[in-house]
């Protein structure tokens, strides 16, 4: 497993269950470059996570916050750089009752109650939350202004998907054949 490109561990033992812990993460240029490389971004000019960790019932902790970022990705059509602005809410529940998704026994399957629930360990890694939230918020198919997808016929002389090997439409003559068959 590759190391996380950005980490900011918060020791659970140092958290006060009566008082929320506020934190703002703003990775420096080197950390942003590692994150950009890990997420296949062209550039990551800015990213911040404003978060609050609060105690929850049954020994759990909740991290809530807001992720804000400017990302540059290659256009899926032209590969030109496309800048996007991301502004997303973030929420993770760390519970001592959640099972570890990476069990020691091989082949065992673990079902998590929901995708926001994580097993509670000695640390809550807010930096890993930032990277994960950013990867989930990225546009799947960034497109430069004016970029158009290739024509459905394959463009530039390629036969359309409905043509057979000879370039003919397979059912083009069907209507004529049926008309001849029904003629007396």
Secondary structure by P-SEA (a helix, b strand, c coil): cccccbbbbbccccccccbbbbbbbbbcaaaaaaaaaaacccccccccccbbbbbbccbbbbbbbbbbbbbbbcccccccbbbbbbbbbbbbbbcccccccccccccbbbbcccccbbbbcccccaaaaaaaaaaaacccccccccccccccccccccccccccccccccccaaaaaaaaaacc
